[in-house]
Amino acid sequence: MLSGYSRTNGDMGARNHVAIIPTAGCVNDFIRKIEQNVPGTVPILHHQGCAQLKPDLEQVTQILIGLGINPNVTGVLVVSLGCESIVPQEVVDGIASSGKPVSFLSLHEEGGYTKALQKGIDVASKMCVEANTQERKPFSLEDLVLGIKCGASDTTSGLVANPVIGVVVDRVIDAGGTVIFGETTEIIGAEHILAKRAVNQRVSKRVYEIVERMEAKAKALGVDMRGSQPTGGNIRGGLTSIEEKSLGA
């Protein structure tokens, strides 16, 4: 039996972080200052949100919302400079829709760095106090959403590391849980294996479509996938082709 923190929307979190999310990279140093003054906070640093256009801006907005509603986050402080391309209120509203407590702070609206910093420290401190009152509750694999990421692949990945992860994934899914992984390029050459294990024909077809779309994008840009996959580190680790890497992943 696992233990974690129950969220308002029914999700379960293994951690209980208070996240500080900037709407633009311009305030990264500012949120680091809050973190330094408030133990228990986690700054989500990035360099997006400014001088961007759609659809990139929409994607960044959705990513920031997704980070905020992550079950491992108990509360969020969204920090804005006040002149970025992204619309801060969209991020705030998106996170708040999950039922999670979220506060907003704008350096411009607070009248400068010093005043804004003190308010940020106060808000984050209150969130951390609230987080410390929350207790873990038991939950099952059915409630678990597991994210996996393959990285630094070498010849041992397909022999040891990833097969072990595969067993874990099978057990979580068999128990009714959810597993998420990314990197479409990591399944090129082995998509038929993944598609064969799909829950139904529709999902199987979707696997092929995703890979074909990725390959089409590369061709449209005049990019040879073999120029980036496998990487130099993969090759030094003993891999010779993207197919080998995919089969090991």
C-alpha beads as a LAMMPS data file, in Angstrom:
LAMMPS data file: protein, C-alpha beads

249 atoms
248 bonds

1 atom types
1 bond types

-500.0 500.0 xlo xhi
-500.0 500.0 ylo yhi
-500.0 500.0 zlo zhi

Masses

1 110.0

Atoms # bond

1 1 1 0.000 0.000 0.000
2 1 1 1.285 3.446 -0.965
3 1 1 0.741 6.689 0.928
4 1 1 0.299 10.221 -0.330
5 1 1 -1.677 13.423 -0.254
6 1 1 -5.272 13.610 -1.461
7 1 1 -6.159 16.536 -3.748
8 1 1 -9.529 18.229 -4.156
9 1 1 -10.018 16.783 -7.653
10 1 1 -9.394 13.237 -6.430
11 1 1 -5.760 12.944 -7.511
12 1 1 -3.114 11.566 -5.148
13 1 1 0.311 13.144 -4.754
14 1 1 3.419 11.387 -3.494
15 1 1 4.926 14.785 -2.584
16 1 1 3.486 17.961 -1.079
17 1 1 5.355 20.830 -2.713
18 1 1 4.491 24.518 -2.699
19 1 1 5.383 25.580 -6.241
20 1 1 6.407 29.044 -7.358
21 1 1 5.710 29.416 -11.076
22 1 1 6.929 32.429 -13.070
23 1 1 4.933 33.469 -16.133
24 1 1 8.162 34.665 -17.748
25 1 1 11.852 33.915 -17.343
26 1 1 12.428 37.557 -16.387
27 1 1 11.461 36.805 -12.783
28 1 1 13.520 33.645 -12.281
29 1 1 15.964 35.393 -9.944
30 1 1 13.045 36.897 -8.031
31 1 1 11.418 33.543 -7.297
32 1 1 14.797 32.140 -6.291
33 1 1 14.857 34.840 -3.610
34 1 1 11.500 33.636 -2.317
35 1 1 12.768 30.057 -2.266
36 1 1 15.847 31.095 -0.290
37 1 1 13.631 32.724 2.330
38 1 1 10.921 30.073 2.473
39 1 1 12.143 26.480 2.921
40 1 1 9.811 23.959 1.359
41 1 1 9.042 25.944 -1.783
42 1 1 9.999 24.693 -5.236
43 1 1 10.739 27.250 -7.994
44 1 1 9.759 26.127 -11.503
45 1 1 12.363 27.988 -13.556
46 1 1 12.017 28.497 -17.314
47 1 1 12.882 31.028 -20.027
48 1 1 9.553 31.304 -21.838
49 1 1 6.541 33.618 -21.745
50 1 1 8.050 36.779 -23.195
51 1 1 8.051 37.961 -26.838
52 1 1 6.261 34.811 -27.977
53 1 1 3.383 34.329 -30.417
54 1 1 0.738 31.656 -30.874
55 1 1 0.809 28.673 -30.965
56 1 1 4.016 28.673 -28.873
57 1 1 2.406 30.950 -26.303
58 1 1 -0.590 28.669 -25.942
59 1 1 1.668 25.681 -25.442
60 1 1 3.685 27.442 -22.738
61 1 1 0.464 28.453 -20.984
62 1 1 -0.790 24.859 -20.940
63 1 1 2.555 23.547 -19.708
64 1 1 2.613 26.015 -16.802
65 1 1 -0.966 25.084 -15.903
66 1 1 -0.026 21.411 -16.059
67 1 1 2.914 21.963 -13.718
68 1 1 0.635 23.744 -11.282
69 1 1 -2.051 21.048 -11.192
70 1 1 0.487 18.240 -10.804
71 1 1 -0.702 16.084 -7.865
72 1 1 2.682 16.488 -6.161
73 1 1 1.945 20.203 -5.743
74 1 1 -0.300 21.310 -2.868
75 1 1 -0.364 25.045 -3.577
76 1 1 0.941 27.492 -6.171
77 1 1 2.217 31.063 -6.222
78 1 1 2.168 32.439 -9.766
79 1 1 4.620 35.324 -10.246
80 1 1 4.425 37.818 -13.101
81 1 1 6.692 40.672 -14.131
82 1 1 3.694 42.489 -15.575
83 1 1 4.633 43.003 -19.210
84 1 1 5.087 39.505 -20.623
85 1 1 3.320 38.060 -23.668
86 1 1 1.643 35.328 -21.681
87 1 1 -1.630 36.188 -19.920
88 1 1 -0.971 35.448 -16.216
89 1 1 -4.650 35.199 -15.322
90 1 1 -5.068 32.311 -17.759
91 1 1 -2.379 30.402 -15.855
92 1 1 -3.956 31.264 -12.505
93 1 1 -7.459 30.276 -13.633
94 1 1 -6.220 27.063 -15.214
95 1 1 -4.543 25.939 -12.019
96 1 1 -7.437 27.076 -9.842
97 1 1 -9.840 24.939 -11.901
98 1 1 -8.313 21.876 -10.227
99 1 1 -9.496 23.149 -6.829
100 1 1 -5.943 23.816 -5.727
101 1 1 -5.091 27.000 -3.778
102 1 1 -3.272 29.458 -6.035
103 1 1 -2.113 33.044 -5.436
104 1 1 -0.906 35.658 -7.884
105 1 1 1.813 38.274 -7.583
106 1 1 2.877 40.939 -10.117
107 1 1 6.063 42.926 -9.568
108 1 1 4.666 45.898 -11.473
109 1 1 1.399 45.940 -9.549
110 1 1 3.087 45.629 -6.159
111 1 1 5.123 48.748 -6.740
112 1 1 8.608 47.346 -7.103
113 1 1 10.970 44.543 -6.249
114 1 1 11.246 44.992 -2.464
115 1 1 7.506 45.224 -1.763
116 1 1 6.755 42.351 -4.109
117 1 1 9.441 40.168 -2.535
118 1 1 8.056 40.644 0.965
119 1 1 4.550 39.818 -0.200
120 1 1 5.828 36.760 -2.053
121 1 1 7.609 35.538 1.072
122 1 1 4.488 36.073 3.173
123 1 1 2.181 34.256 0.742
124 1 1 4.567 31.332 0.233
125 1 1 5.145 31.024 3.984
126 1 1 1.407 30.726 4.647
127 1 1 1.117 28.052 1.975
128 1 1 3.951 26.063 3.528
129 1 1 2.351 26.264 6.973
130 1 1 -0.862 24.883 5.490
131 1 1 1.071 22.156 3.650
132 1 1 2.667 21.018 6.902
133 1 1 -0.754 20.374 8.445
134 1 1 -1.703 17.889 5.737
135 1 1 -1.293 14.194 6.506
136 1 1 -0.535 11.283 4.233
137 1 1 -3.294 8.848 3.396
138 1 1 -3.067 5.314 1.999
139 1 1 -3.765 4.798 -1.695
140 1 1 -3.414 1.955 -4.165
141 1 1 -1.620 1.491 -7.485
142 1 1 -4.946 2.214 -9.166
143 1 1 -4.592 5.855 -8.059
144 1 1 -0.986 6.170 -9.220
145 1 1 0.050 8.182 -12.267
146 1 1 3.676 7.313 -13.029
147 1 1 5.836 9.375 -15.372
148 1 1 8.886 7.687 -16.908
149 1 1 11.754 9.101 -18.947
150 1 1 14.491 7.294 -20.835
151 1 1 17.819 9.105 -20.787
152 1 1 21.531 8.519 -21.407
153 1 1 20.852 5.221 -23.181
154 1 1 23.679 2.733 -23.647
155 1 1 23.954 -1.025 -24.117
156 1 1 22.864 -1.682 -20.528
157 1 1 19.556 0.175 -20.999
158 1 1 17.940 -2.619 -22.978
159 1 1 19.532 -5.357 -20.883
160 1 1 18.819 -4.162 -17.347
161 1 1 17.407 -0.701 -16.611
162 1 1 14.491 -0.431 -19.010
163 1 1 13.297 -4.064 -18.648
164 1 1 13.007 -3.420 -14.898
165 1 1 11.018 -0.250 -15.583
166 1 1 8.893 -2.268 -18.007
167 1 1 7.958 -4.740 -15.279
168 1 1 6.975 -1.853 -12.998
169 1 1 4.879 -0.304 -15.773
170 1 1 3.073 -3.592 -16.438
171 1 1 2.214 -3.989 -12.762
172 1 1 0.917 -0.426 -12.428
173 1 1 -1.257 -0.747 -15.541
174 1 1 -2.516 -4.221 -14.583
175 1 1 -3.592 -2.709 -11.244
176 1 1 -5.564 0.002 -13.018
177 1 1 -2.988 2.776 -12.708
178 1 1 -1.636 5.125 -15.375
179 1 1 1.837 5.431 -16.908
180 1 1 2.976 8.304 -19.127
181 1 1 6.116 8.560 -21.248
182 1 1 7.327 10.926 -23.937
183 1 1 9.976 11.166 -26.657
184 1 1 8.392 9.886 -29.854
185 1 1 11.835 9.526 -31.408
186 1 1 12.635 6.860 -28.826
187 1 1 10.045 4.455 -30.262
188 1 1 10.918 4.858 -33.949
189 1 1 11.835 1.425 -35.247
190 1 1 10.007 -0.323 -32.436
191 1 1 6.540 1.181 -32.813
192 1 1 5.150 -2.166 -34.023
193 1 1 5.943 -3.714 -30.641
194 1 1 4.172 -0.954 -28.745
195 1 1 1.211 -0.983 -31.148
196 1 1 0.833 -4.751 -30.739
197 1 1 0.321 -4.278 -27.008
198 1 1 -2.297 -1.539 -27.413
199 1 1 -5.576 -2.014 -25.580
200 1 1 -7.540 -1.882 -28.848
201 1 1 -7.185 -1.317 -32.581
202 1 1 -7.837 2.419 -32.312
203 1 1 -4.950 2.925 -29.898
204 1 1 -2.715 0.668 -31.986
205 1 1 -3.413 2.796 -35.057
206 1 1 -2.740 5.934 -33.041
207 1 1 0.750 4.719 -32.132
208 1 1 1.657 4.417 -35.809
209 1 1 0.105 7.795 -36.584
210 1 1 2.161 9.551 -33.906
211 1 1 5.418 8.085 -35.220
212 1 1 4.507 8.849 -38.833
213 1 1 3.681 12.447 -37.891
214 1 1 7.055 12.862 -36.216
215 1 1 8.876 11.448 -39.238
216 1 1 6.858 13.715 -41.574
217 1 1 7.787 16.793 -39.533
218 1 1 11.455 15.873 -39.742
219 1 1 11.269 15.353 -43.504
220 1 1 9.382 18.647 -44.003
221 1 1 12.222 20.459 -42.250
222 1 1 14.828 18.601 -44.287
223 1 1 16.124 16.912 -41.155
224 1 1 17.692 13.469 -41.137
225 1 1 16.714 11.778 -37.870
226 1 1 19.909 9.767 -38.072
227 1 1 21.826 12.996 -37.508
228 1 1 20.482 13.290 -33.953
229 1 1 19.522 9.733 -33.047
230 1 1 21.337 7.941 -31.603
231 1 1 23.220 10.752 -29.867
232 1 1 26.982 10.901 -29.459
233 1 1 26.643 9.690 -25.899
234 1 1 24.500 6.765 -27.027
235 1 1 27.115 5.773 -29.601
236 1 1 29.924 5.984 -27.051
237 1 1 27.781 3.750 -24.836
238 1 1 27.709 1.075 -27.531
239 1 1 24.523 1.766 -29.506
240 1 1 24.743 1.903 -33.287
241 1 1 21.246 2.819 -34.550
242 1 1 17.923 4.388 -33.583
243 1 1 16.347 0.930 -33.887
244 1 1 18.715 -0.439 -31.244
245 1 1 17.978 2.518 -29.022
246 1 1 14.213 2.166 -29.468
247 1 1 14.237 -1.574 -28.813
248 1 1 16.167 -0.925 -25.605
249 1 1 13.880 1.902 -24.529

Bonds

1 1 1 2
2 1 2 3
3 1 3 4
4 1 4 5
5 1 5 6
6 1 6 7
7 1 7 8
8 1 8 9
9 1 9 10
10 1 10 11
11 1 11 12
12 1 12 13
13 1 13 14
14 1 14 15
15 1 15 16
16 1 16 17
17 1 17 18
18 1 18 19
19 1 19 20
20 1 20 21
21 1 21 22
22 1 22 23
23 1 23 24
24 1 24 25
25 1 25 26
26 1 26 27
27 1 27 28
28 1 28 29
29 1 29 30
30 1 30 31
31 1 31 32
32 1 32 33
33 1 33 34
34 1 34 35
35 1 35 36
36 1 36 37
37 1 37 38
38 1 38 39
39 1 39 40
40 1 40 41
41 1 41 42
42 1 42 43
43 1 43 44
44 1 44 45
45 1 45 46
46 1 46 47
47 1 47 48
48 1 48 49
49 1 49 50
50 1 50 51
51 1 51 52
52 1 52 53
53 1 53 54
54 1 54 55
55 1 55 56
56 1 56 57
57 1 57 58
58 1 58 59
59 1 59 60
60 1 60 61
61 1 61 62
62 1 62 63
63 1 63 64
64 1 64 65
65 1 65 66
66 1 66 67
67 1 67 68
68 1 68 69
69 1 69 70
70 1 70 71
71 1 71 72
72 1 72 73
73 1 73 74
74 1 74 75
75 1 75 76
76 1 76 77
77 1 77 78
78 1 78 79
79 1 79 80
80 1 80 81
81 1 81 82
82 1 82 83
83 1 83 84
84 1 84 85
85 1 85 86
86 1 86 87
87 1 87 88
88 1 88 89
89 1 89 90
90 1 90 91
91 1 91 92
92 1 92 93
93 1 93 94
94 1 94 95
95 1 95 96
96 1 96 97
97 1 97 98
98 1 98 99
99 1 99 100
100 1 100 101
101 1 101 102
102 1 102 103
103 1 103 104
104 1 104 105
105 1 105 106
106 1 106 107
107 1 107 108
108 1 108 109
109 1 109 110
110 1 110 111
111 1 111 112
112 1 112 113
113 1 113 114
114 1 114 115
115 1 115 116
116 1 116 117
117 1 117 118
118 1 118 119
119 1 119 120
120 1 120 121
121 1 121 122
122 1 122 123
123 1 123 124
124 1 124 125
125 1 125 126
126 1 126 127
127 1 127 128
128 1 128 129
129 1 129 130
130 1 130 131
131 1 131 132
132 1 132 133
133 1 133 134
134 1 134 135
135 1 135 136
136 1 136 137
137 1 137 138
138 1 138 139
139 1 139 140
140 1 140 141
141 1 141 142
142 1 142 143
143 1 143 144
144 1 144 145
145 1 145 146
146 1 146 147
147 1 147 148
148 1 148 149
149 1 149 150
150 1 150 151
151 1 151 152
152 1 152 153
153 1 153 154
154 1 154 155
155 1 155 156
156 1 156 157
157 1 157 158
158 1 158 159
159 1 159 160
160 1 160 161
161 1 161 162
162 1 162 163
163 1 163 164
164 1 164 165
165 1 165 166
166 1 166 167
167 1 167 168
168 1 168 169
169 1 169 170
170 1 170 171
171 1 171 172
172 1 172 173
173 1 173 174
174 1 174 175
175 1 175 176
176 1 176 177
177 1 177 178
178 1 178 179
179 1 179 180
180 1 180 181
181 1 181 182
182 1 182 183
183 1 183 184
184 1 184 185
185 1 185 186
186 1 186 187
187 1 187 188
188 1 188 189
189 1 189 190
190 1 190 191
191 1 191 192
192 1 192 193
193 1 193 194
194 1 194 195
195 1 195 196
196 1 196 197
197 1 197 198
198 1 198 199
199 1 199 200
200 1 200 201
201 1 201 202
202 1 202 203
203 1 203 204
204 1 204 205
205 1 205 206
206 1 206 207
207 1 207 208
208 1 208 209
209 1 209 210
210 1 210 211
211 1 211 212
212 1 212 213
213 1 213 214
214 1 214 215
215 1 215 216
216 1 216 217
217 1 217 218
218 1 218 219
219 1 219 220
220 1 220 221
221 1 221 222
222 1 222 223
223 1 223 224
224 1 224 225
225 1 225 226
226 1 226 227
227 1 227 228
228 1 228 229
229 1 229 230
230 1 230 231
231 1 231 232
232 1 232 233
233 1 233 234
234 1 234 235
235 1 235 236
236 1 236 237
237 1 237 238
238 1 238 239
239 1 239 240
240 1 240 241
241 1 241 242
242 1 242 243
243 1 243 244
244 1 244 245
245 1 245 246
246 1 246 247
247 1 247 248
248 1 248 249
